[in-house]
């Protein structure tokens, strides 16, 4: 499901106009991104949580030559689901 399909599904479920739903979805994404950039955790009850973790320096391999390559440290987003999909 992409953003357009999500907006359509929410509009269908709630009866709200697509324009209002699109603004709400865009606002939610902006707020989540801004919160994560501030290194804060985002928890959505019944869905899961997003948080930023720091990956340390590690060694990888060049797929063509097989030579070892140093991979720089970086921050990444981790998502942990609280939904049971079974």
N, CA, C and O atoms as a Maestro MAE file, in Angstrom:
{
 s_m_m2io_version
 :::
 2.0.0
}

f_m_ct {
 s_m_title
 :::
 protein
 m_atom[344] {
  # First column is atom index #
  i_m_mmod_type
  r_m_x_coord
  r_m_y_coord
  r_m_z_coord
  i_m_residue_number
  s_m_chain_name
  s_m_pdb_residue_name
  s_m_pdb_atom_name
  i_m_atomic_number
  :::
  1 25 0.846 -1.180 0.000 1 A "UNK " " N  " 7
  2 3 0.000 0.000 0.000 1 A "UNK " " CA " 6
  3 2 0.888 1.238 0.000 1 A "UNK " " C  " 6
  4 15 1.807 1.347 0.812 1 A "UNK " " O  " 8
  5 25 0.619 2.162 -0.900 2 A "UNK " " N  " 7
  6 3 1.368 3.413 -0.934 2 A "UNK " " CA " 6
  7 2 0.523 4.520 -0.292 2 A "UNK " " C  " 6
  8 15 -0.587 4.270 0.178 2 A "UNK " " O  " 8
  9 25 1.067 5.755 -0.278 3 A "UNK " " N  " 7
  10 3 0.389 6.849 0.404 3 A "UNK " " CA " 6
  11 2 -0.979 7.157 -0.224 3 A "UNK " " C  " 6
  12 15 -1.948 7.404 0.494 3 A "UNK " " O  " 8
  13 25 -1.057 7.143 -1.542 4 A "UNK " " N  " 7
  14 3 -2.327 7.414 -2.223 4 A "UNK " " CA " 6
  15 2 -3.384 6.386 -1.843 4 A "UNK " " C  " 6
  16 15 -4.533 6.737 -1.577 4 A "UNK " " O  " 8
  17 25 -2.993 5.120 -1.818 5 A "UNK " " N  " 7
  18 3 -3.929 4.067 -1.434 5 A "UNK " " CA " 6
  19 2 -4.341 4.203 0.027 5 A "UNK " " C  " 6
  20 15 -5.494 3.951 0.376 5 A "UNK " " O  " 8
  21 25 -3.398 4.604 0.881 6 A "UNK " " N  " 7
  22 3 -3.719 4.813 2.294 6 A "UNK " " CA " 6
  23 2 -4.736 5.938 2.448 6 A "UNK " " C  " 6
  24 15 -5.704 5.806 3.197 6 A "UNK " " O  " 8
  25 25 -4.518 7.037 1.743 7 A "UNK " " N  " 7
  26 3 -5.449 8.167 1.802 7 A "UNK " " CA " 6
  27 2 -6.833 7.723 1.339 7 A "UNK " " C  " 6
  28 15 -7.833 8.056 1.976 7 A "UNK " " O  " 8
  29 25 -6.903 6.987 0.251 8 A "UNK " " N  " 7
  30 3 -8.191 6.506 -0.258 8 A "UNK " " CA " 6
  31 2 -8.887 5.599 0.750 8 A "UNK " " C  " 6
  32 15 -10.095 5.708 0.960 8 A "UNK " " O  " 8
  33 25 -8.127 4.708 1.370 9 A "UNK " " N  " 7
  34 3 -8.701 3.776 2.344 9 A "UNK " " CA " 6
  35 2 -9.227 4.515 3.572 9 A "UNK " " C  " 6
  36 15 -10.305 4.199 4.075 9 A "UNK " " O  " 8
  37 25 -8.469 5.492 4.050 10 A "UNK " " N  " 7
  38 3 -8.912 6.258 5.224 10 A "UNK " " CA " 6
  39 2 -10.150 7.075 4.875 10 A "UNK " " C  " 6
  40 15 -11.092 7.150 5.665 10 A "UNK " " O  " 8
  41 25 -10.150 7.689 3.686 11 A "UNK " " N  " 7
  42 3 -11.313 8.476 3.260 11 A "UNK " " CA " 6
  43 2 -12.554 7.598 3.168 11 A "UNK " " C  " 6
  44 15 -13.641 8.008 3.577 11 A "UNK " " O  " 8
  45 25 -12.396 6.402 2.637 12 A "UNK " " N  " 7
  46 3 -13.513 5.468 2.515 12 A "UNK " " CA " 6
  47 2 -14.015 5.026 3.888 12 A "UNK " " C  " 6
  48 15 -15.220 4.939 4.125 12 A "UNK " " O  " 8
  49 25 -13.073 4.748 4.785 13 A "UNK " " N  " 7
  50 3 -13.406 4.264 6.128 13 A "UNK " " CA " 6
  51 2 -14.083 5.333 6.982 13 A "UNK " " C  " 6
  52 15 -14.999 5.039 7.749 13 A "UNK " " O  " 8
  53 25 -13.620 6.585 6.841 14 A "UNK " " N  " 7
  54 3 -14.109 7.644 7.722 14 A "UNK " " CA " 6
  55 2 -15.183 8.529 7.096 14 A "UNK " " C  " 6
  56 15 -15.917 9.216 7.806 14 A "UNK " " O  " 8
  57 25 -15.275 8.511 5.769 15 A "UNK " " N  " 7
  58 3 -16.223 9.389 5.104 15 A "UNK " " CA " 6
  59 2 -15.717 10.811 4.948 15 A "UNK " " C  " 6
  60 15 -16.454 11.690 4.501 15 A "UNK " " O  " 8
  61 25 -14.461 11.043 5.315 16 A "UNK " " N  " 7
  62 3 -13.868 12.374 5.169 16 A "UNK " " CA " 6
  63 2 -13.421 12.591 3.723 16 A "UNK " " C  " 6
  64 15 -13.143 11.626 3.011 16 A "UNK " " O  " 8
  65 25 -13.349 13.845 3.287 17 A "UNK " " N  " 7
  66 3 -12.862 14.112 1.928 17 A "UNK " " CA " 6
  67 2 -11.378 13.765 1.795 17 A "UNK " " C  " 6
  68 15 -10.606 13.918 2.742 17 A "UNK " " O  " 8
  69 25 -10.993 13.300 0.612 18 A "UNK " " N  " 7
  70 3 -9.600 12.898 0.369 18 A "UNK " " CA " 6
  71 2 -8.625 14.034 0.632 18 A "UNK " " C  " 6
  72 15 -7.518 13.796 1.117 18 A "UNK " " O  " 8
  73 25 -9.015 15.262 0.321 19 A "UNK " " N  " 7
  74 3 -8.123 16.415 0.535 19 A "UNK " " CA " 6
  75 2 -7.790 16.560 2.020 19 A "UNK " " C  " 6
  76 15 -6.635 16.794 2.375 19 A "UNK " " O  " 8
  77 25 -8.777 16.426 2.873 20 A "UNK " " N  " 7
  78 3 -8.551 16.540 4.316 20 A "UNK " " CA " 6
  79 2 -7.701 15.380 4.826 20 A "UNK " " C  " 6
  80 15 -6.816 15.570 5.659 20 A "UNK " " O  " 8
  81 25 -7.974 14.190 4.324 21 A "UNK " " N  " 7
  82 3 -7.205 13.011 4.745 21 A "UNK " " CA " 6
  83 2 -5.760 13.155 4.302 21 A "UNK " " C  " 6
  84 15 -4.846 12.866 5.074 21 A "UNK " " O  " 8
  85 25 -5.535 13.601 3.057 22 A "UNK " " N  " 7
  86 3 -4.167 13.782 2.537 22 A "UNK " " CA " 6
  87 2 -3.398 14.773 3.414 22 A "UNK " " C  " 6
  88 15 -2.236 14.534 3.743 22 A "UNK " " O  " 8
  89 25 -4.040 15.888 3.795 23 A "UNK " " N  " 7
  90 3 -3.382 16.873 4.666 23 A "UNK " " CA " 6
  91 2 -3.033 16.254 6.017 23 A "UNK " " C  " 6
  92 15 -1.960 16.519 6.560 23 A "UNK " " O  " 8
  93 25 -3.927 15.436 6.560 24 A "UNK " " N  " 7
  94 3 -3.682 14.789 7.851 24 A "UNK " " CA " 6
  95 2 -2.526 13.796 7.766 24 A "UNK " " C  " 6
  96 15 -1.660 13.768 8.640 24 A "UNK " " O  " 8
  97 25 -2.516 12.987 6.715 25 A "UNK " " N  " 7
  98 3 -1.440 12.000 6.537 25 A "UNK " " CA " 6
  99 2 -0.110 12.723 6.348 25 A "UNK " " C  " 6
  100 15 0.890 12.343 6.956 25 A "UNK " " O  " 8
  101 25 -0.088 13.758 5.513 26 A "UNK " " N  " 7
  102 3 1.152 14.524 5.301 26 A "UNK " " CA " 6
  103 2 1.632 15.159 6.602 26 A "UNK " " C  " 6
  104 15 2.829 15.159 6.886 26 A "UNK " " O  " 8
  105 25 0.705 15.699 7.395 27 A "UNK " " N  " 7
  106 3 1.071 16.307 8.675 27 A "UNK " " CA " 6
  107 2 1.651 15.266 9.623 27 A "UNK " " C  " 6
  108 15 2.636 15.533 10.312 27 A "UNK " " O  " 8
  109 25 1.048 14.080 9.664 28 A "UNK " " N  " 7
  110 3 1.547 13.025 10.540 28 A "UNK " " CA " 6
  111 2 2.968 12.614 10.149 28 A "UNK " " C  " 6
  112 15 3.838 12.472 11.008 28 A "UNK " " O  " 8
  113 25 3.193 12.428 8.859 29 A "UNK " " N  " 7
  114 3 4.528 12.037 8.395 29 A "UNK " " CA " 6
  115 2 5.539 13.131 8.748 29 A "UNK " " C  " 6
  116 15 6.630 12.830 9.231 29 A "UNK " " O  " 8
  117 25 5.185 14.398 8.510 30 A "UNK " " N  " 7
  118 3 6.093 15.504 8.843 30 A "UNK " " CA " 6
  119 2 6.430 15.536 10.327 30 A "UNK " " C  " 6
  120 15 7.584 15.746 10.701 30 A "UNK " " O  " 8
  121 25 5.431 15.329 11.168 31 A "UNK " " N  " 7
  122 3 5.653 15.355 12.616 31 A "UNK " " CA " 6
  123 2 6.527 14.182 13.053 31 A "UNK " " C  " 6
  124 15 7.419 14.357 13.883 31 A "UNK " " O  " 8
  125 25 6.286 12.993 12.511 32 A "UNK " " N  " 7
  126 3 7.104 11.824 12.857 32 A "UNK " " CA " 6
  127 2 8.556 12.056 12.440 32 A "UNK " " C  " 6
  128 15 9.473 11.788 13.216 32 A "UNK " " O  " 8
  129 25 8.769 12.551 11.221 33 A "UNK " " N  " 7
  130 3 10.132 12.804 10.734 33 A "UNK " " CA " 6
  131 2 10.819 13.849 11.615 33 A "UNK " " C  " 6
  132 15 11.968 13.663 12.016 33 A "UNK " " O  " 8
  133 25 10.128 14.934 11.915 34 A "UNK " " N  " 7
  134 3 10.707 15.996 12.749 34 A "UNK " " CA " 6
  135 2 11.067 15.468 14.136 34 A "UNK " " C  " 6
  136 15 12.123 15.798 14.676 34 A "UNK " " O  " 8
  137 25 10.185 14.645 14.710 35 A "UNK " " N  " 7
  138 3 10.444 14.072 16.032 35 A "UNK " " CA " 6
  139 2 11.651 13.149 16.007 35 A "UNK " " C  " 6
  140 15 12.481 13.192 16.916 35 A "UNK " " O  " 8
  141 25 11.761 12.310 14.974 36 A "UNK " " N  " 7
  142 3 12.901 11.401 14.868 36 A "UNK " " CA " 6
  143 2 14.198 12.172 14.653 36 A "UNK " " C  " 6
  144 15 15.242 11.771 15.167 36 A "UNK " " O  " 8
  145 25 14.152 13.267 13.905 37 A "UNK " " N  " 7
  146 3 15.360 14.086 13.702 37 A "UNK " " CA " 6
  147 2 15.855 14.699 15.005 37 A "UNK " " C  " 6
  148 15 17.035 15.026 15.136 37 A "UNK " " O  " 8
  149 25 14.951 14.852 15.966 38 A "UNK " " N  " 7
  150 3 15.319 15.354 17.295 38 A "UNK " " CA " 6
  151 2 15.729 14.214 18.225 38 A "UNK " " C  " 6
  152 15 15.858 14.408 19.433 38 A "UNK " " O  " 8
  153 25 15.933 13.023 17.656 39 A "UNK " " N  " 7
  154 3 16.336 11.817 18.396 39 A "UNK " " CA " 6
  155 2 15.328 11.413 19.459 39 A "UNK " " C  " 6
  156 15 15.700 10.845 20.486 39 A "UNK " " O  " 8
  157 25 14.058 11.702 19.221 40 A "UNK " " N  " 7
  158 3 13.009 11.286 20.140 40 A "UNK " " CA " 6
  159 2 12.275 10.085 19.566 40 A "UNK " " C  " 6
  160 15 12.240 9.884 18.352 40 A "UNK " " O  " 8
  161 25 11.700 9.304 20.440 41 A "UNK " " N  " 7
  162 3 10.969 8.096 20.059 41 A "UNK " " CA " 6
  163 2 9.519 8.433 19.715 41 A "UNK " " C  " 6
  164 15 8.913 9.308 20.334 41 A "UNK " " O  " 8
  165 25 8.971 7.735 18.727 42 A "UNK " " N  " 7
  166 3 7.564 7.894 18.356 42 A "UNK " " CA " 6
  167 2 6.875 6.563 18.616 42 A "UNK " " C  " 6
  168 15 7.228 5.544 18.022 42 A "UNK " " O  " 8
  169 25 5.881 6.580 19.514 43 A "UNK " " N  " 7
  170 3 5.146 5.358 19.839 43 A "UNK " " CA " 6
  171 2 3.686 5.525 19.426 43 A "UNK " " C  " 6
  172 15 3.031 6.490 19.818 43 A "UNK " " O  " 8
  173 25 3.182 4.583 18.636 44 A "UNK " " N  " 7
  174 3 1.790 4.577 18.218 44 A "UNK " " CA " 6
  175 2 1.155 3.321 18.813 44 A "UNK " " C  " 6
  176 15 1.387 2.211 18.334 44 A "UNK " " O  " 8
  177 25 0.360 3.506 19.850 45 A "UNK " " N  " 7
  178 3 -0.251 2.373 20.551 45 A "UNK " " CA " 6
  179 2 -1.037 1.498 19.581 45 A "UNK " " C  " 6
  180 15 -1.798 1.996 18.752 45 A "UNK " " O  " 8
  181 25 -0.843 0.208 19.698 46 A "UNK " " N  " 7
  182 3 -1.534 -0.742 18.841 46 A "UNK " " CA " 6
  183 2 -0.886 -0.911 17.480 46 A "UNK " " C  " 6
  184 15 -1.376 -1.682 16.656 46 A "UNK " " O  " 8
  185 25 0.217 -0.199 17.228 47 A "UNK " " N  " 7
  186 3 0.895 -0.293 15.930 47 A "UNK " " CA " 6
  187 2 2.375 -0.605 16.105 47 A "UNK " " C  " 6
  188 15 2.852 -1.634 15.626 47 A "UNK " " O  " 8
  189 25 3.106 0.275 16.788 48 A "UNK " " N  " 7
  190 3 4.531 0.046 16.981 48 A "UNK " " CA " 6
  191 2 5.240 1.320 17.376 48 A "UNK " " C  " 6
  192 15 4.604 2.326 17.689 48 A "UNK " " O  " 8
  193 25 6.573 1.272 17.361 49 A "UNK " " N  " 7
  194 3 7.354 2.446 17.725 49 A "UNK " " CA " 6
  195 2 8.532 2.623 16.766 49 A "UNK " " C  " 6
  196 15 9.081 1.660 16.230 49 A "UNK " " O  " 8
  197 25 8.894 3.882 16.573 50 A "UNK " " N  " 7
  198 3 10.036 4.256 15.761 50 A "UNK " " CA " 6
  199 2 11.049 4.912 16.676 50 A "UNK " " C  " 6
  200 15 10.680 5.720 17.529 50 A "UNK " " O  " 8
  201 25 12.316 4.580 16.514 51 A "UNK " " N  " 7
  202 3 13.360 5.299 17.227 51 A "UNK " " CA " 6
  203 2 14.638 5.293 16.402 51 A "UNK " " C  " 6
  204 15 14.818 4.467 15.508 51 A "UNK " " O  " 8
  205 25 15.517 6.232 16.722 52 A "UNK " " N  " 7
  206 3 16.777 6.393 15.999 52 A "UNK " " CA " 6
  207 2 17.857 5.646 16.753 52 A "UNK " " C  " 6
  208 15 17.982 5.779 17.970 52 A "UNK " " O  " 8
  209 25 18.636 4.859 16.028 53 A "UNK " " N  " 7
  210 3 19.780 4.167 16.636 53 A "UNK " " CA " 6
  211 2 21.044 4.560 15.884 53 A "UNK " " C  " 6
  212 15 20.996 4.920 14.708 53 A "UNK " " O  " 8
  213 25 22.167 4.486 16.575 54 A "UNK " " N  " 7
  214 3 23.463 4.808 15.986 54 A "UNK " " CA " 6
  215 2 24.164 3.508 15.624 54 A "UNK " " C  " 6
  216 15 24.425 2.671 16.488 54 A "UNK " " O  " 8
  217 25 24.466 3.348 14.345 55 A "UNK " " N  " 7
  218 3 25.269 2.192 13.918 55 A "UNK " " CA " 6
  219 2 26.736 2.575 13.994 55 A "UNK " " C  " 6
  220 15 27.123 3.667 13.578 55 A "UNK " " O  " 8
  221 25 27.546 1.679 14.525 56 A "UNK " " N  " 7
  222 3 28.971 1.966 14.641 56 A "UNK " " CA " 6
  223 2 29.696 1.594 13.351 56 A "UNK " " C  " 6
  224 15 29.109 1.018 12.434 56 A "UNK " " O  " 8
  225 25 30.968 1.931 13.299 57 A "UNK " " N  " 7
  226 3 31.798 1.581 12.150 57 A "UNK " " CA " 6
  227 2 31.817 0.064 12.014 57 A "UNK " " C  " 6
  228 15 31.893 -0.654 13.011 57 A "UNK " " O  " 8
  229 25 31.749 -0.416 10.783 58 A "UNK " " N  " 7
  230 3 31.823 -1.861 10.574 58 A "UNK " " CA " 6
  231 2 32.515 -2.133 9.250 58 A "UNK " " C  " 6
  232 15 32.679 -1.238 8.422 58 A "UNK " " O  " 8
  233 25 32.909 -3.362 9.068 59 A "UNK " " N  " 7
  234 3 33.576 -3.756 7.834 59 A "UNK " " CA " 6
  235 2 32.594 -4.516 6.957 59 A "UNK " " C  " 6
  236 15 31.846 -5.373 7.427 59 A "UNK " " O  " 8
  237 25 32.614 -4.181 5.667 60 A "UNK " " N  " 7
  238 3 31.807 -4.870 4.689 60 A "UNK " " CA " 6
  239 2 32.706 -5.366 3.574 60 A "UNK " " C  " 6
  240 15 33.930 -5.332 3.703 60 A "UNK " " O  " 8
  241 25 32.123 -5.819 2.494 61 A "UNK " " N  " 7
  242 3 32.895 -6.302 1.349 61 A "UNK " " CA " 6
  243 2 32.390 -5.653 0.072 61 A "UNK " " C  " 6
  244 15 31.187 -5.472 -0.119 61 A "UNK " " O  " 8
  245 25 33.334 -5.304 -0.801 62 A "UNK " " N  " 7
  246 3 32.985 -4.829 -2.129 62 A "UNK " " CA " 6
  247 2 32.456 -6.031 -2.903 62 A "UNK " " C  " 6
  248 15 33.176 -7.020 -3.039 62 A "UNK " " O  " 8
  249 25 31.219 -5.987 -3.419 63 A "UNK " " N  " 7
  250 3 30.655 -7.162 -4.082 63 A "UNK " " CA " 6
  251 2 31.388 -7.561 -5.359 63 A "UNK " " C  " 6
  252 15 31.367 -8.732 -5.737 63 A "UNK " " O  " 8
  253 25 32.033 -6.611 -6.027 64 A "UNK " " N  " 7
  254 3 32.756 -6.933 -7.264 64 A "UNK " " CA " 6
  255 2 34.112 -7.561 -7.005 64 A "UNK " " C  " 6
  256 15 34.461 -8.594 -7.576 64 A "UNK " " O  " 8
  257 25 34.879 -6.904 -6.117 65 A "UNK " " N  " 7
  258 3 36.251 -7.369 -5.906 65 A "UNK " " CA " 6
  259 2 36.406 -8.266 -4.684 65 A "UNK " " C  " 6
  260 15 37.376 -9.017 -4.581 65 A "UNK " " O  " 8
  261 25 35.461 -8.187 -3.766 66 A "UNK " " N  " 7
  262 3 35.584 -8.958 -2.535 66 A "UNK " " CA " 6
  263 2 36.489 -8.288 -1.511 66 A "UNK " " C  " 6
  264 15 36.702 -8.822 -0.422 66 A "UNK " " O  " 8
  265 25 37.022 -7.118 -1.856 67 A "UNK " " N  " 7
  266 3 37.930 -6.402 -0.950 67 A "UNK " " CA " 6
  267 2 37.155 -5.849 0.243 67 A "UNK " " C  " 6
  268 15 36.007 -5.428 0.100 67 A "UNK " " O  " 8
  269 25 37.780 -5.850 1.420 68 A "UNK " " N  " 7
  270 3 37.115 -5.289 2.591 68 A "UNK " " CA " 6
  271 2 36.918 -3.777 2.429 68 A "UNK " " C  " 6
  272 15 37.769 -3.081 1.875 68 A "UNK " " O  " 8
  273 25 35.783 -3.289 2.924 69 A "UNK " " N  " 7
  274 3 35.460 -1.866 2.835 69 A "UNK " " CA " 6
  275 2 34.971 -1.408 4.202 69 A "UNK " " C  " 6
  276 15 34.164 -2.080 4.844 69 A "UNK " " O  " 8
  277 25 35.474 -0.249 4.638 70 A "UNK " " N  " 7
  278 3 35.038 0.325 5.905 70 A "UNK " " CA " 6
  279 2 33.711 1.038 5.669 70 A "UNK " " C  " 6
  280 15 33.602 1.882 4.780 70 A "UNK " " O  " 8
  281 25 32.702 0.695 6.469 71 A "UNK " " N  " 7
  282 3 31.396 1.342 6.380 71 A "UNK " " CA " 6
  283 2 31.297 2.323 7.538 71 A "UNK " " C  " 6
  284 15 31.421 1.948 8.704 71 A "UNK " " O  " 8
  285 25 31.073 3.582 7.195 72 A "UNK " " N  " 7
  286 3 31.064 4.665 8.180 72 A "UNK " " CA " 6
  287 2 29.888 4.527 9.149 72 A "UNK " " C  " 6
  288 15 28.872 3.913 8.820 72 A "UNK " " O  " 8
  289 25 30.034 5.099 10.340 73 A "UNK " " N  " 7
  290 3 28.920 5.090 11.290 73 A "UNK " " CA " 6
  291 2 27.787 5.967 10.769 73 A "UNK " " C  " 6
  292 15 28.023 6.937 10.049 73 A "UNK " " O  " 8
  293 25 26.552 5.619 11.138 74 A "UNK " " N  " 7
  294 3 25.410 6.437 10.722 74 A "UNK " " CA " 6
  295 2 24.225 6.172 11.627 74 A "UNK " " C  " 6
  296 15 24.163 5.168 12.336 74 A "UNK " " O  " 8
  297 25 23.281 7.108 11.579 75 A "UNK " " N  " 7
  298 3 22.041 6.957 12.323 75 A "UNK " " CA " 6
  299 2 20.997 6.366 11.394 75 A "UNK " " C  " 6
  300 15 20.888 6.764 10.234 75 A "UNK " " O  " 8
  301 25 20.223 5.405 11.912 76 A "UNK " " N  " 7
  302 3 19.155 4.776 11.145 76 A "UNK " " CA " 6
  303 2 17.898 4.702 12.007 76 A "UNK " " C  " 6
  304 15 17.964 4.776 13.234 76 A "UNK " " O  " 8
  305 25 16.764 4.556 11.349 77 A "UNK " " N  " 7
  306 3 15.496 4.444 12.057 77 A "UNK " " CA " 6
  307 2 15.159 2.970 12.230 77 A "UNK " " C  " 6
  308 15 15.244 2.181 11.289 77 A "UNK " " O  " 8
  309 25 14.774 2.616 13.451 78 A "UNK " " N  " 7
  310 3 14.343 1.250 13.738 78 A "UNK " " CA " 6
  311 2 12.847 1.285 14.046 78 A "UNK " " C  " 6
  312 15 12.374 2.154 14.778 78 A "UNK " " O  " 8
  313 25 12.116 0.334 13.480 79 A "UNK " " N  " 7
  314 3 10.690 0.202 13.759 79 A "UNK " " CA " 6
  315 2 10.454 -1.120 14.451 79 A "UNK " " C  " 6
  316 15 10.921 -2.162 13.991 79 A "UNK " " O  " 8
  317 25 9.737 -1.080 15.544 80 A "UNK " " N  " 7
  318 3 9.352 -2.296 16.260 80 A "UNK " " CA " 6
  319 2 7.837 -2.372 16.283 80 A "UNK " " C  " 6
  320 15 7.170 -1.490 16.824 80 A "UNK " " O  " 8
  321 25 7.302 -3.419 15.699 81 A "UNK " " N  " 7
  322 3 5.854 -3.582 15.610 81 A "UNK " " CA " 6
  323 2 5.284 -4.168 16.887 81 A "UNK " " C  " 6
  324 15 5.919 -4.987 17.551 81 A "UNK " " O  " 8
  325 25 4.070 -3.735 17.220 82 A "UNK " " N  " 7
  326 3 3.340 -4.342 18.326 82 A "UNK " " CA " 6
  327 2 2.130 -5.113 17.795 82 A "UNK " " C  " 6
  328 15 1.293 -5.584 18.565 82 A "UNK " " O  " 8
  329 25 2.051 -5.234 16.460 83 A "UNK " " N  " 7
  330 3 0.927 -5.894 15.820 83 A "UNK " " CA " 6
  331 2 1.281 -7.370 15.570 83 A "UNK " " C  " 6
  332 15 2.362 -7.680 15.069 83 A "UNK " " O  " 8
  333 25 0.372 -8.256 15.919 84 A "UNK " " N  " 7
  334 3 0.540 -9.673 15.634 84 A "UNK " " CA " 6
  335 2 -0.161 -9.934 14.307 84 A "UNK " " C  " 6
  336 15 -1.380 -9.787 14.226 84 A "UNK " " O  " 8
  337 25 0.579 -10.320 13.261 85 A "UNK " " N  " 7
  338 3 -0.005 -10.471 11.934 85 A "UNK " " CA " 6
  339 2 -0.487 -11.889 11.650 85 A "UNK " " C  " 6
  340 15 -0.920 -12.176 10.534 85 A "UNK " " O  " 8
  341 25 -0.422 -12.748 12.599 86 A "UNK " " N  " 7
  342 3 -0.887 -14.119 12.375 86 A "UNK " " CA " 6
  343 2 -2.353 -14.264 12.593 86 A "UNK " " C  " 6
  344 15 -2.894 -15.359 12.443 86 A "UNK " " O  " 8
  :::
 }
 m_bond[343] {
  # First column is bond index #
  i_m_from
  i_m_to
  i_m_order
  :::
  1 1 2 1
  2 2 3 1
  3 3 4 2
  4 3 5 1
  5 5 6 1
  6 6 7 1
  7 7 8 2
  8 7 9 1
  9 9 10 1
  10 10 11 1
  11 11 12 2
  12 11 13 1
  13 13 14 1
  14 14 15 1
  15 15 16 2
  16 15 17 1
  17 17 18 1
  18 18 19 1
  19 19 20 2
  20 19 21 1
  21 21 22 1
  22 22 23 1
  23 23 24 2
  24 23 25 1
  25 25 26 1
  26 26 27 1
  27 27 28 2
  28 27 29 1
  29 29 30 1
  30 30 31 1
  31 31 32 2
  32 31 33 1
  33 33 34 1
  34 34 35 1
  35 35 36 2
  36 35 37 1
  37 37 38 1
  38 38 39 1
  39 39 40 2
  40 39 41 1
  41 41 42 1
  42 42 43 1
  43 43 44 2
  44 43 45 1
  45 45 46 1
  46 46 47 1
  47 47 48 2
  48 47 49 1
  49 49 50 1
  50 50 51 1
  51 51 52 2
  52 51 53 1
  53 53 54 1
  54 54 55 1
  55 55 56 2
  56 55 57 1
  57 57 58 1
  58 58 59 1
  59 59 60 2
  60 59 61 1
  61 61 62 1
  62 62 63 1
  63 63 64 2
  64 63 65 1
  65 65 66 1
  66 66 67 1
  67 67 68 2
  68 67 69 1
  69 69 70 1
  70 70 71 1
  71 71 72 2
  72 71 73 1
  73 73 74 1
  74 74 75 1
  75 75 76 2
  76 75 77 1
  77 77 78 1
  78 78 79 1
  79 79 80 2
  80 79 81 1
  81 81 82 1
  82 82 83 1
  83 83 84 2
  84 83 85 1
  85 85 86 1
  86 86 87 1
  87 87 88 2
  88 87 89 1
  89 89 90 1
  90 90 91 1
  91 91 92 2
  92 91 93 1
  93 93 94 1
  94 94 95 1
  95 95 96 2
  96 95 97 1
  97 97 98 1
  98 98 99 1
  99 99 100 2
  100 99 101 1
  101 101 102 1
  102 102 103 1
  103 103 104 2
  104 103 105 1
  105 105 106 1
  106 106 107 1
  107 107 108 2
  108 107 109 1
  109 109 110 1
  110 110 111 1
  111 111 112 2
  112 111 113 1
  113 113 114 1
  114 114 115 1
  115 115 116 2
  116 115 117 1
  117 117 118 1
  118 118 119 1
  119 119 120 2
  120 119 121 1
  121 121 122 1
  122 122 123 1
  123 123 124 2
  124 123 125 1
  125 125 126 1
  126 126 127 1
  127 127 128 2
  128 127 129 1
  129 129 130 1
  130 130 131 1
  131 131 132 2
  132 131 133 1
  133 133 134 1
  134 134 135 1
  135 135 136 2
  136 135 137 1
  137 137 138 1
  138 138 139 1
  139 139 140 2
  140 139 141 1
  141 141 142 1
  142 142 143 1
  143 143 144 2
  144 143 145 1
  145 145 146 1
  146 146 147 1
  147 147 148 2
  148 147 149 1
  149 149 150 1
  150 150 151 1
  151 151 152 2
  152 151 153 1
  153 153 154 1
  154 154 155 1
  155 155 156 2
  156 155 157 1
  157 157 158 1
  158 158 159 1
  159 159 160 2
  160 159 161 1
  161 161 162 1
  162 162 163 1
  163 163 164 2
  164 163 165 1
  165 165 166 1
  166 166 167 1
  167 167 168 2
  168 167 169 1
  169 169 170 1
  170 170 171 1
  171 171 172 2
  172 171 173 1
  173 173 174 1
  174 174 175 1
  175 175 176 2
  176 175 177 1
  177 177 178 1
  178 178 179 1
  179 179 180 2
  180 179 181 1
  181 181 182 1
  182 182 183 1
  183 183 184 2
  184 183 185 1
  185 185 186 1
  186 186 187 1
  187 187 188 2
  188 187 189 1
  189 189 190 1
  190 190 191 1
  191 191 192 2
  192 191 193 1
  193 193 194 1
  194 194 195 1
  195 195 196 2
  196 195 197 1
  197 197 198 1
  198 198 199 1
  199 199 200 2
  200 199 201 1
  201 201 202 1
  202 202 203 1
  203 203 204 2
  204 203 205 1
  205 205 206 1
  206 206 207 1
  207 207 208 2
  208 207 209 1
  209 209 210 1
  210 210 211 1
  211 211 212 2
  212 211 213 1
  213 213 214 1
  214 214 215 1
  215 215 216 2
  216 215 217 1
  217 217 218 1
  218 218 219 1
  219 219 220 2
  220 219 221 1
  221 221 222 1
  222 222 223 1
  223 223 224 2
  224 223 225 1
  225 225 226 1
  226 226 227 1
  227 227 228 2
  228 227 229 1
  229 229 230 1
  230 230 231 1
  231 231 232 2
  232 231 233 1
  233 233 234 1
  234 234 235 1
  235 235 236 2
  236 235 237 1
  237 237 238 1
  238 238 239 1
  239 239 240 2
  240 239 241 1
  241 241 242 1
  242 242 243 1
  243 243 244 2
  244 243 245 1
  245 245 246 1
  246 246 247 1
  247 247 248 2
  248 247 249 1
  249 249 250 1
  250 250 251 1
  251 251 252 2
  252 251 253 1
  253 253 254 1
  254 254 255 1
  255 255 256 2
  256 255 257 1
  257 257 258 1
  258 258 259 1
  259 259 260 2
  260 259 261 1
  261 261 262 1
  262 262 263 1
  263 263 264 2
  264 263 265 1
  265 265 266 1
  266 266 267 1
  267 267 268 2
  268 267 269 1
  269 269 270 1
  270 270 271 1
  271 271 272 2
  272 271 273 1
  273 273 274 1
  274 274 275 1
  275 275 276 2
  276 275 277 1
  277 277 278 1
  278 278 279 1
  279 279 280 2
  280 279 281 1
  281 281 282 1
  282 282 283 1
  283 283 284 2
  284 283 285 1
  285 285 286 1
  286 286 287 1
  287 287 288 2
  288 287 289 1
  289 289 290 1
  290 290 291 1
  291 291 292 2
  292 291 293 1
  293 293 294 1
  294 294 295 1
  295 295 296 2
  296 295 297 1
  297 297 298 1
  298 298 299 1
  299 299 300 2
  300 299 301 1
  301 301 302 1
  302 302 303 1
  303 303 304 2
  304 303 305 1
  305 305 306 1
  306 306 307 1
  307 307 308 2
  308 307 309 1
  309 309 310 1
  310 310 311 1
  311 311 312 2
  312 311 313 1
  313 313 314 1
  314 314 315 1
  315 315 316 2
  316 315 317 1
  317 317 318 1
  318 318 319 1
  319 319 320 2
  320 319 321 1
  321 321 322 1
  322 322 323 1
  323 323 324 2
  324 323 325 1
  325 325 326 1
  326 326 327 1
  327 327 328 2
  328 327 329 1
  329 329 330 1
  330 330 331 1
  331 331 332 2
  332 331 333 1
  333 333 334 1
  334 334 335 1
  335 335 336 2
  336 335 337 1
  337 337 338 1
  338 338 339 1
  339 339 340 2
  340 339 341 1
  341 341 342 1
  342 342 343 1
  343 343 344 2
  :::
 }
}
